[in-house]
Amino acid sequence: MLGRTYDGQHCSAARALEAVGERWSLLIIRDAIFRQTTRFSDFQRNLGIAPNVLTSRLEHFVETGLMQARRYSDHHDLRKYVLTPKGLSLQPVIIALTAGGDHWAAPGGPPVVYVHQGCGGRIHQRLACQDCDTVPPPAQVRTRPGPGARTT
């Protein structure tokens, strides 16, 4: 069984999974990004998530800098959870996961499409080479050590 951290992995994907790799995490982030959900009760109602699980995830997001908690009531200790730029940077990840789900697990077609608010066109992820702008097939994408690679 995997632990909560990936200390033995020197990989940005593993570090990101420490923050959002749990089952409910990306669904919470998805609702915050695309439904502008900020309140605990709205997350709970939309997702059907147990209160203790939601509390744990939201607290973790605040601790890791994906969200900020802000009071919205002077009479009660009620907080809203607002995405930070770090949290918003997960938008392309959610769109890419959705595209995979649409392709492999949505036989009737996509249940949701992402659109550009400005023109109404559909949004899609595009993996392209930064130098030649070619869209390579998966078999042509490799890794090599980056500037943060360990030298030991």
N, CA, C and O of each residue as an XYZ file, in Angstrom:
608
protein
N       0.841     -1.188      0.000
C       0.000      0.000      0.000
C       0.879      1.242      0.000
O       1.877      1.300      0.719
N       0.512      2.234     -0.803
C       1.267      3.469     -0.873
C       1.036      4.327      0.364
O      -0.065      4.359      0.912
N       2.069      5.011      0.789
C       1.939      5.951      1.896
C       1.389      7.277      1.408
O       1.022      7.416      0.242
N       1.332      8.253      2.308
C       0.794      9.573      1.960
C       1.832     10.445      1.266
O       1.480     11.429      0.616
N       3.112     10.091      1.398
C       4.152     10.885      0.758
C       4.996      9.977     -0.140
O       4.991      8.753     -0.010
N       5.702     10.612     -1.033
C       6.544      9.897     -1.984
C       7.983     10.383     -1.821
O       8.613     10.841     -2.774
N       8.488     10.272     -0.589
C       9.813     10.798     -0.280
C      10.911     10.192     -1.142
O      11.900     10.862     -1.438
N      10.756      8.939     -1.549
C      11.773      8.281     -2.364
C      11.729      8.675     -3.826
O      12.613      8.292     -4.593
N      10.732      9.421     -4.222
C      10.583      9.818     -5.625
C      11.094     11.243     -5.821
O      10.672     12.158     -5.113
N      11.983     11.428     -6.761
C      12.435     12.770     -7.125
C      11.724     13.119     -8.431
O      12.294     13.024     -9.518
N      10.460     13.527     -8.290
C       9.597     13.687     -9.456
C       8.510     14.718     -9.126
O       7.868     14.633     -8.079
N       8.311     15.671    -10.005
C       7.284     16.687     -9.781
C       5.886     16.100     -9.784
O       5.020     16.589     -9.059
N       5.637     15.066    -10.576
C       4.320     14.425    -10.581
C       4.046     13.802     -9.210
O       2.934     13.910     -8.694
N       5.045     13.157     -8.620
C       4.874     12.561     -7.293
C       4.605     13.644     -6.257
O       3.755     13.461     -5.386
N       5.314     14.770     -6.335
C       5.070     15.874     -5.392
C       3.664     16.420     -5.541
O       3.017     16.735     -4.542
N       3.181     16.537     -6.757
C       1.818     17.028     -6.974
C       0.797     16.040     -6.430
O      -0.235     16.446     -5.896
N       1.074     14.746     -6.559
C       0.151     13.736     -6.038
C       0.042     13.786     -4.522
O      -0.996     13.419     -3.970
N       1.090     14.231     -3.837
C       0.995     14.386     -2.389
C      -0.086     15.402     -2.026
O      -0.731     15.280     -0.984
N      -0.281     16.397     -2.877
C      -1.282     17.434     -2.604
C      -2.666     17.052     -3.104
O      -3.660     17.366     -2.449
N      -2.758     16.378     -4.255
C      -4.073     16.160     -4.867
C      -4.316     14.730     -5.330
O      -5.229     14.491     -6.120
N      -3.531     13.788     -4.862
C      -3.640     12.422     -5.357
C      -4.711     11.574     -4.701
O      -4.924     10.433     -5.109
N      -5.377     12.096     -3.712
C      -6.429     11.342     -3.038
C      -7.701     11.393     -3.860
O      -7.920     12.337     -4.620
N      -8.521     10.400     -3.711
C      -9.709     10.188     -4.537
C     -10.598     11.422     -4.697
O     -11.018     11.723     -5.814
N     -10.891     12.131     -3.635
C     -11.814     13.266     -3.707
C     -11.150     14.574     -4.123
O     -11.835     15.511     -4.534
N      -9.844     14.647     -4.023
C      -9.150     15.930     -4.156
C      -9.420     16.658     -5.465
O      -9.803     17.828     -5.454
N      -9.225     15.982     -6.590
C      -9.413     16.681     -7.862
C     -10.880     17.008     -8.128
O     -11.173     17.949     -8.865
N     -11.804     16.251     -7.542
C     -13.222     16.597     -7.697
C     -13.555     17.875     -6.920
O     -14.348     18.695     -7.381
N     -12.957     18.036     -5.762
C     -13.139     19.272     -4.991
C     -12.543     20.438     -5.767
O     -13.181     21.480     -5.920
N     -11.323     20.262     -6.253
C     -10.663     21.315     -7.041
C     -11.471     21.609     -8.307
O     -11.639     22.770     -8.678
N     -11.968     20.571     -8.966
C     -12.796     20.757    -10.163
C     -13.995     21.652     -9.868
O     -14.274     22.594    -10.610
N     -14.702     21.353     -8.777
C     -15.873     22.157     -8.442
C     -15.490     23.589     -8.086
O     -16.228     24.525     -8.394
N     -14.347     23.761     -7.444
C     -13.894     25.114     -7.107
C     -13.558     25.909     -8.374
O     -13.866     27.097     -8.467
N     -12.926     25.246     -9.341
C     -12.535     25.942    -10.577
C     -13.734     26.197    -11.486
O     -13.972     27.333    -11.898
N     -14.480     25.156    -11.796
C     -15.484     25.262    -12.848
C     -16.887     25.593    -12.368
O     -17.708     26.067    -13.154
N     -17.180     25.354    -11.093
C     -18.493     25.713    -10.551
C     -18.402     26.888     -9.583
O     -19.413     27.340     -9.045
N     -17.182     27.379     -9.367
C     -16.921     28.466     -8.423
C     -17.457     28.137     -7.026
O     -17.909     29.024     -6.302
N     -17.401     26.868     -6.659
C     -17.826     26.439     -5.333
C     -16.787     26.893     -4.315
O     -15.587     26.704     -4.516
N     -17.252     27.492     -3.226
C     -16.340     27.955     -2.183
C     -16.775     27.532     -0.783
O     -15.948     27.480      0.127
N     -18.042     27.233     -0.599
C     -18.554     26.942      0.741
C     -18.591     25.451      1.018
O     -18.896     24.637      0.146
N     -18.271     25.121      2.255
C     -18.248     23.730      2.694
C     -19.547     23.019      2.348
O     -19.531     21.930      1.774
N     -20.670     23.634      2.699
C     -21.973     22.988      2.470
C     -22.233     22.741      0.988
O     -22.856     21.743      0.627
N     -21.763     23.638      0.132
C     -21.953     23.449     -1.314
C     -21.085     22.308     -1.849
O     -21.538     21.509     -2.668
N     -19.827     22.236     -1.378
C     -18.980     21.102     -1.776
C     -19.635     19.792     -1.352
O     -19.721     18.842     -2.129
N     -20.096     19.762     -0.101
C     -20.684     18.535      0.430
C     -21.931     18.127     -0.357
O     -22.095     16.957     -0.702
N     -22.794     19.076     -0.635
C     -24.026     18.779     -1.377
C     -23.715     18.351     -2.812
O     -24.274     17.363     -3.290
N     -22.843     19.067     -3.499
C     -22.530     18.755     -4.903
C     -21.850     17.402     -5.066
O     -22.116     16.681     -6.028
N     -20.974     17.057     -4.126
C     -20.151     15.857     -4.277
C     -20.674     14.649     -3.501
O     -20.320     13.515     -3.822
N     -21.498     14.869     -2.500
C     -21.949     13.764     -1.669
C     -20.817     13.189     -0.823
O     -20.796     11.990     -0.547
N     -19.902     14.015     -0.421
C     -18.714     13.609      0.325
C     -18.995     13.699      1.826
O     -19.715     14.591      2.274
N     -18.432     12.785      2.587
C     -18.598     12.795      4.039
C     -17.966     14.052      4.636
O     -16.902     14.473      4.183
N     -18.596     14.657      5.636
C     -18.074     15.904      6.218
C     -16.645     15.780      6.744
O     -15.843     16.697      6.565
N     -16.314     14.660      7.391
C     -14.960     14.519      7.924
C     -13.917     14.435      6.811
O     -12.810     14.953      6.955
N     -14.264     13.790      5.714
C     -13.342     13.694      4.576
C     -13.166     15.069      3.933
O     -12.049     15.470      3.608
N     -14.266     15.783      3.753
C     -14.193     17.115      3.157
C     -13.383     18.059      4.039
O     -12.547     18.812      3.539
N     -13.621     18.023      5.328
C     -12.853     18.860      6.252
C     -11.365     18.590      6.114
O     -10.563     19.519      6.027
N     -11.001     17.320      6.095
C      -9.599     16.935      5.972
C      -8.990     17.443      4.672
O      -7.883     17.981      4.675
N      -9.706     17.277      3.559
C      -9.175     17.707      2.258
C      -9.027     19.225      2.199
O      -7.996     19.727      1.750
N     -10.039     19.956      2.646
C      -9.963     21.419      2.595
C      -8.841     21.949      3.484
O      -8.120     22.867      3.093
N      -8.692     21.376      4.672
C      -7.592     21.789      5.548
C      -6.247     21.510      4.887
O      -5.328     22.324      4.974
N      -6.133     20.368      4.230
C      -4.890     20.014      3.527
C      -4.621     21.005      2.393
O      -3.481     21.428      2.198
N      -5.650     21.371      1.656
C      -5.476     22.335      0.567
C      -5.009     23.688      1.093
O      -4.190     24.351      0.457
N      -5.521     24.097      2.239
C      -5.088     25.359      2.846
C      -3.625     25.235      3.287
O      -2.827     26.139      3.040
N      -3.274     24.132      3.931
C      -1.896     23.908      4.388
C      -0.900     23.899      3.241
O       0.213     24.404      3.384
N      -1.287     23.332      2.108
C      -0.363     23.215      0.972
C      -0.420     24.414      0.035
O       0.306     24.454     -0.958
N      -1.271     25.391      0.334
C      -1.319     26.604     -0.469
C      -2.172     26.520     -1.715
O      -2.089     27.403     -2.569
N      -3.000     25.474     -1.852
C      -3.896     25.377     -3.009
C      -5.137     26.248     -2.826
O      -5.737     26.710     -3.797
N      -5.513     26.465     -1.562
C      -6.686     27.286     -1.243
C      -6.366     28.184     -0.049
O      -5.438     27.935      0.720
N      -7.163     29.223      0.069
C      -7.147     30.072      1.256
C      -8.519     29.975      1.900
O      -9.538     29.943      1.209
N      -8.540     29.928      3.234
C      -9.806     29.926      3.970
C     -10.087     31.355      4.404
O      -9.226     32.017      4.983
N     -11.296     31.827      4.122
C     -11.701     33.195      4.474
C     -13.052     33.153      5.175
O     -13.980     32.491      4.710
N     -13.156     33.851      6.280
C     -14.444     33.939      6.975
C     -15.424     34.722      6.123
O     -15.055     35.724      5.511
N     -16.658     34.277      6.079
C     -17.678     35.022      5.343
C     -18.882     35.371      6.199
O     -19.881     35.875      5.686
N     -18.802     35.109      7.502
C     -19.903     35.456      8.388
C     -19.341     35.989      9.698
O     -18.435     35.394     10.281
N     -19.885     37.116     10.157
C     -19.476     37.663     11.447
C     -20.161     36.948     12.602
O     -19.677     36.999     13.733
N     -21.268     36.289     12.337
C     -22.065     35.657     13.387
C     -21.700     34.202     13.626
O     -21.978     33.667     14.699
N     -21.092     33.562     12.663
C     -20.731     32.153     12.787
C     -19.296     31.983     12.310
O     -18.763     32.829     11.592
N     -18.688     30.898     12.709
C     -17.335     30.612     12.245
C     -17.401     29.894     10.901
O     -16.934     28.763     10.773
N     -17.980     30.549      9.906
C     -18.129     29.973      8.579
C     -17.038     30.518      7.672
O     -16.752     31.715      7.658
N     -16.440     29.608      6.919
C     -15.373     30.009      6.013
C     -15.692     29.581      4.598
O     -16.378     28.585      4.372
N     -15.188     30.340      3.657
C     -15.231     29.904      2.262
C     -13.801     29.560      1.868
O     -12.839     30.069      2.442
N     -13.687     28.698      0.891
C     -12.388     28.198      0.450
C     -12.162     28.667     -0.978
O     -12.863     28.265     -1.906
N     -11.163     29.530     -1.126
C     -10.896     30.184     -2.400
C      -9.580     29.658     -2.965
O      -8.567     29.601     -2.268
N      -9.615     29.280     -4.223
C      -8.400     28.786     -4.872
C      -7.350     29.874     -4.979
O      -7.663     31.036     -5.237
N      -6.115     29.489     -4.782
C      -4.971     30.364     -5.006
C      -4.498     30.143     -6.449
O      -4.996     29.243     -7.126
N      -3.558     30.941     -6.920
C      -2.989     30.652     -8.251
C      -2.430     29.229     -8.351
O      -2.501     28.607     -9.411
N      -1.879     28.717     -7.256
C      -1.370     27.337     -7.240
C      -2.510     26.351     -7.473
O      -2.347     25.393     -8.230
N      -3.642     26.564     -6.847
C      -4.797     25.697     -7.041
C      -5.367     25.818     -8.438
O      -5.730     24.819     -9.060
N      -5.447     27.050     -8.933
C      -5.969     27.281    -10.281
C      -5.085     26.658    -11.359
O      -5.556     26.352    -12.454
N      -3.808     26.473    -11.045
C      -2.896     25.895    -12.045
C      -3.226     24.438    -12.345
O      -2.664     23.858    -13.274
N      -4.128     23.839    -11.572
C      -4.540     22.456    -11.834
C      -5.629     22.358    -12.897
O      -6.033     21.253    -13.259
N      -6.104     23.474    -13.398
C      -7.156     23.454    -14.413
C      -6.798     22.588    -15.626
O      -7.626     21.776    -16.039
N      -5.609     22.723    -16.212
C      -5.294     21.868    -17.366
C      -5.260     20.382    -17.028
O      -5.574     19.548    -17.877
N      -4.884     20.044    -15.802
C      -4.856     18.642    -15.378
C      -6.277     18.078    -15.397
O      -6.507     16.972    -15.886
N      -7.210     18.834    -14.869
C      -8.600     18.380    -14.822
C      -9.171     18.258    -16.227
O      -9.894     17.307    -16.526
N      -8.852     19.210    -17.084
C      -9.328     19.148    -18.471
C      -8.740     17.922    -19.173
O      -9.444     17.238    -19.916
N      -7.465     17.644    -18.945
C      -6.837     16.470    -19.567
C      -7.449     15.172    -19.031
O      -7.714     14.257    -19.811
N      -7.677     15.076    -17.728
C      -8.318     13.878    -17.165
C      -9.724     13.699    -17.725
O     -10.151     12.581    -18.014
N     -10.430     14.799    -17.874
C     -11.775     14.739    -18.434
C     -11.736     14.218    -19.869
O     -12.566     13.396    -20.257
N     -10.780     14.693    -20.648
C     -10.663     14.230    -22.042
C     -10.411     12.728    -22.088
O     -10.988     12.030    -22.921
N      -9.558     12.228    -21.205
C      -9.319     10.787    -21.154
C     -10.577     10.030    -20.764
O     -10.888      8.993    -21.349
N     -11.302     10.546    -19.779
C     -12.556      9.918    -19.377
C     -13.594      9.963    -20.482
O     -14.329      8.997    -20.689
N     -13.657     11.092    -21.199
C     -14.590     11.201    -22.319
C     -14.272     10.165    -23.396
O     -15.176      9.545    -23.956
N     -12.994      9.983    -23.679
C     -12.583      9.067    -24.745
C     -12.806      7.604    -24.369
O     -13.279      6.813    -25.185
N     -12.461      7.249    -23.129
C     -12.451      5.845    -22.747
C     -13.628      5.408    -21.890
O     -13.890      4.210    -21.783
N     -14.349      6.347    -21.275
C     -15.372      5.923    -20.314
C     -16.710      6.643    -20.467
O     -17.546      6.576    -19.565
N     -16.929      7.321    -21.572
C     -18.195      8.037    -21.771
C     -18.816      7.612    -23.094
O     -18.754      8.359    -24.070
N     -19.417      6.419    -23.142
C     -19.928      5.891    -24.405
C     -21.006      6.758    -25.049
O     -21.159      6.736    -26.271
N     -21.745      7.508    -24.267
C     -22.799      8.350    -24.823
C     -22.316      9.740    -25.204
O     -23.102     10.575    -25.651
N     -21.038      9.984    -25.028
C     -20.488     11.299    -25.297
C     -20.174     12.017    -24.007
O     -20.594     11.579    -22.936
N     -19.446     13.109    -24.090
C     -19.022     13.808    -22.880
C     -20.208     14.379    -22.098
O     -21.082     15.019    -22.681
N     -20.241     14.150    -20.787
C     -21.316     14.723    -19.986
C     -21.138     16.227    -19.766
O     -22.097     16.932    -19.455
N     -19.907     16.710    -19.929
C     -19.590     18.128    -19.752
C     -18.582     18.507    -20.821
O     -17.688     17.719    -21.130
N     -18.704     19.680    -21.383
C     -17.684     20.203    -22.290
C     -17.192     21.532    -21.732
O     -17.952     22.292    -21.132
N     -15.923     21.793    -21.940
C     -15.326     23.046    -21.498
C     -15.367     24.015    -22.681
O     -14.994     23.666    -23.801
N     -15.824     25.233    -22.410
C     -15.942     26.224    -23.473
C     -15.257     27.523    -23.081
O     -15.153     27.866    -21.903
N     -14.798     28.230    -24.094
C     -14.195     29.542    -23.922
C     -15.318     30.557    -23.728
O     -16.155     30.737    -24.613
N     -15.338     31.211    -22.587
C     -16.412     32.158    -22.291
C     -16.450     33.294    -23.306
O     -17.514     33.849    -23.578
N     -15.294     33.640    -23.867
C     -15.233     34.747    -24.814
C     -15.919     34.490    -26.135
O     -16.636     35.357    -26.633
N     -15.714     33.309    -26.722
C     -16.270     33.039    -28.055
C     -17.206     31.832    -28.096
O     -17.899     31.624    -29.092
N     -17.232     31.041    -27.033
C     -18.089     29.854    -27.011
C     -17.449     28.608    -27.582
O     -18.063     27.542    -27.566
N     -16.219     28.716    -28.091
C     -15.538     27.547    -28.654
C     -15.147     26.552    -27.578
O     -14.948     26.915    -26.419
N     -15.040     25.292    -27.977
C     -14.664     24.242    -27.023
C     -13.177     24.307    -26.695
O     -12.338     24.586    -27.551
N     -12.886     24.042    -25.440
C     -11.506     24.035    -24.944
C     -10.990     22.600    -25.006
O     -11.713     21.662    -24.670
N      -9.754     22.433    -25.432
C      -9.124     21.122    -25.432
C      -7.664     21.285    -25.036
O      -7.071     22.350    -25.209
N      -7.105     20.225    -24.509
C      -5.685     20.203    -24.175
C      -4.911     19.851    -25.430
O      -5.361     19.055    -26.254
N      -3.754     20.448    -25.564
C      -2.913     20.170    -26.720
C      -1.485     19.979    -26.249
O      -0.880     20.910    -25.717
N      -0.948     18.808    -26.432
C       0.428     18.507    -26.077
C       1.267     18.744    -27.320
O       1.134     18.019    -28.306
N       2.127     19.750    -27.284
C       2.909     20.087    -28.472
C       4.357     20.380    -28.091
O       4.650     20.823    -26.980
N       5.241     20.126    -29.027
C       6.659     20.431    -28.851
C       6.856     21.942    -28.841
O       6.339     22.653    -29.703
N       7.598     22.415    -27.869
C       7.832     23.854    -27.764
C       8.695     24.388    -28.907
O       8.602     25.569    -29.241
N       9.521     23.551    -29.506
C      10.400     24.022    -30.577
C       9.754     23.977    -31.961
O       9.838     24.952    -32.707
N       9.106     22.851    -32.320
C       8.586     22.712    -33.683
C       7.061     22.724    -33.758
O       6.495     22.671    -34.850
N       6.391     22.792    -32.604
C       4.932     22.833    -32.505
C       4.246     21.566    -33.017
O       3.037     21.569    -33.245
N       5.008     20.482    -33.200
C       4.438     19.201    -33.597
C       3.680     18.591    -32.422
O       4.099     18.728    -31.272
N       2.578     17.926    -32.704
C       1.845     17.179    -31.692
C       2.334     15.733    -31.782
O       1.904     14.987    -32.662
N       3.236     15.332    -30.868
C       3.819     13.993    -30.985
C       2.890     12.911    -30.453
O       2.141     13.150    -29.506
N       2.929     11.728    -31.049
C       2.183     10.600    -30.471
C       2.854     10.200    -29.154
O       4.038     10.474    -28.959
N       2.110      9.556    -28.249
C       2.687      9.190    -26.950
C       4.014      8.445    -27.042
O       4.885      8.646    -26.196
N       4.189      7.591    -28.046
C       5.425      6.815    -28.174
C       6.637      7.696    -28.438
O       7.769      7.247    -28.258
N       6.430      8.929    -28.856
C       7.551      9.824    -29.149
C       7.848     10.815    -28.022
O       8.671     11.714    -28.195
N       7.198     10.665    -26.883
C       7.463     11.549    -25.746
C       8.326     10.799    -24.744
O       7.953      9.722    -24.278
N       9.462     11.360    -24.418
C      10.426     10.759    -23.493
C      10.764     11.764    -22.397
O      10.312     12.908    -22.432
N      11.555     11.333    -21.431
C      12.047     12.233    -20.390
C      13.559     12.312    -20.471
O      14.213     11.437    -21.039
N      14.099     13.365    -19.898
C      15.536     13.492    -19.691
C      15.709     14.328    -18.431
O      14.778     15.026    -18.029
N      16.860     14.277    -17.807
C      17.052     15.047    -16.585
C      16.866     16.541    -16.826
O      17.349     17.097    -17.813
N      16.160     17.169    -15.907
C      15.931     18.606    -15.968
C      16.865     19.336    -15.024
O      17.707     18.709    -14.382
N      16.732     20.653    -14.929
C      17.652     21.434    -14.096
C      17.567     21.095    -12.609
O      18.515     21.351    -11.866
N      16.449     20.523    -12.164
C      16.319     20.158    -10.760
C      16.662     18.717    -10.461
O      16.432     18.250     -9.346
N      17.215     17.987    -11.447
C      17.519     16.571    -11.260
C      18.637     16.392    -10.239
O      19.553     17.209    -10.148
N      18.547     15.327     -9.487
C      19.611     14.986     -8.524
C      20.822     14.494     -9.284
O      20.700     13.795    -10.290
N      21.967     14.856     -8.804
C      23.213     14.432     -9.449
C      23.886     13.289     -8.698
O      24.939     12.809     -9.119
N      23.288     12.847     -7.586
C      23.901     11.766     -6.810
C      23.300     10.440     -7.144
O      23.701      9.421     -6.580
